[in-house]
Amino acid sequence: MYTIYRWVQHYASELERRCRSQLKMTSDSWRVDEIYIKVKKQWVYLYRAVDSQGNTLDFFFSPTRDAQAAKCFFLKTLAASHTNEPRVINVDKNAAYPKAFNELKAAGIIPESCELRQVKYLNNLIEQDHRFIKRLTKPGMGFFSFETAWRTLQGFEIMNMMRKGQVQGVDKGEVRDQATLVAKLFGVAV
């Protein structure tokens, strides 16, 4: 018999993988930020990016908050099939972002025309978007391992993307559409 926790651990990453191809295209104006999450009484970092309409671009879980982690996050987001090439990337005052951005720009991965803006007030949109993740993670006592935290956060993020109507065939806030999509992806009856 599976508990809800075990269902999440078993199916969340698979749901996220299957939904990736169904995501709608996003805009070229990005807001990037990270939040702290407790794993084994240590702080780890969930990097997140949304576009100018509040649609989630991607997310990345890292034990460190440095230029290498920021670079990995940018690479993952740029490689996603539903993201457009960025015109502007808004970040907070974290010193890791300019270093990672400049390295990727010098390597030709980020276009020359792309601008990095470090103005904390321009990131209000992503700060508001964090509340949906914080609302689910804060009441708990933290996670017991990095892997279980990552699988759980994948489930939170993909369900949040569905709720926002980012998945093809799912309208914003339509629970019935979400259930139909999950049934279709896993080949089960509704």
Residue pairs with C-beta under 8 A, 6 or more apart in sequence:
2 10
8 151
8 152
8 155
9 148
9 151
9 152
11 155
11 186
12 151
12 152
12 154
12 155
12 158
13 150
13 151
13 154
13 155
15 154
15 155
15 158
15 182
15 185
15 186
16 154
16 155
16 157
16 158
18 185
18 186
19 158
19 161
19 162
19 167
19 181
19 185
20 80
20 81
20 82
21 81
22 167
22 168
22 169
22 181
22 185
23 80
23 81
23 82
23 161
23 166
23 167
23 168
24 55
24 82
24 166
24 167
24 168
25 82
25 83
25 84
26 51
26 53
26 55
26 57
26 82
26 83
26 84
27 51
27 52
27 53
27 55
27 84
28 51
28 84
28 85
28 86
28 87
28 88
29 51
29 52
29 86
29 87
29 88
29 90
30 49
30 50
30 51
30 57
30 77
30 86
30 88
30 89
30 90
31 49
31 50
31 51
31 52
31 90
31 122
31 123
31 125
31 126
32 47
32 48
32 49
32 73
32 89
32 90
32 91
32 97
32 123
32 126
33 47
33 48
33 49
33 91
33 92
33 123
33 126
33 127
33 130
34 45
34 46
34 47
34 48
34 65
34 94
35 45
35 46
35 48
35 130
35 133
35 134
36 43
36 44
36 45
36 46
37 43
37 44
37 45
37 46
37 137
37 142
37 143
37 149
37 153
38 44
38 141
38 142
38 143
39 142
39 143
39 144
39 145
39 146
39 149
40 142
40 143
40 144
40 145
40 146
41 142
42 63
44 61
44 62
44 63
44 146
44 149
45 61
45 62
45 63
45 64
45 65
45 69
46 59
46 60
46 61
46 133
46 153
47 59
47 60
47 61
47 62
47 69
47 70
47 73
48 56
48 58
48 59
48 126
48 129
48 130
48 133
48 157
49 56
49 57
49 58
49 59
49 73
49 77
49 126
50 56
50 57
50 125
50 126
50 129
51 57
52 125
54 125
54 128
54 129
54 164
55 161
55 164
55 166
56 129
56 157
56 160
56 161
56 164
56 166
57 77
57 80
57 82
57 83
58 73
58 76
58 77
58 80
58 83
59 153
59 157
60 69
60 72
60 73
60 76
60 77
61 146
61 149
61 150
61 153
62 69
62 72
62 73
63 146
65 94
65 96
66 96
67 96
67 99
67 100
67 103
68 100
69 96
70 94
70 96
70 97
70 99
70 100
70 101
71 100
71 103
71 104
73 100
74 100
74 101
74 104
74 109
74 110
75 104
75 109
77 83
78 85
78 86
78 104
78 109
78 110
85 111
85 114
86 110
86 111
86 114
87 113
87 114
87 115
88 114
88 115
88 116
88 117
89 101
89 114
89 115
89 116
89 117
90 117
90 119
90 122
90 123
91 97
91 101
91 116
91 117
91 118
91 123
92 118
92 120
92 123
93 118
93 120
97 116
97 118
98 116
98 118
101 110
101 116
104 110
105 111
105 112
105 114
132 156
132 160
133 153
133 156
133 157
133 160
136 156
137 153
137 156
143 149
143 152
159 178
161 167
162 170
162 178
162 181
163 172
163 173
163 178
164 172
165 171
165 172
165 173
165 174
167 181
169 177
169 180
169 181
170 177
170 178
170 181
171 177
179 190
180 190
183 189
183 190
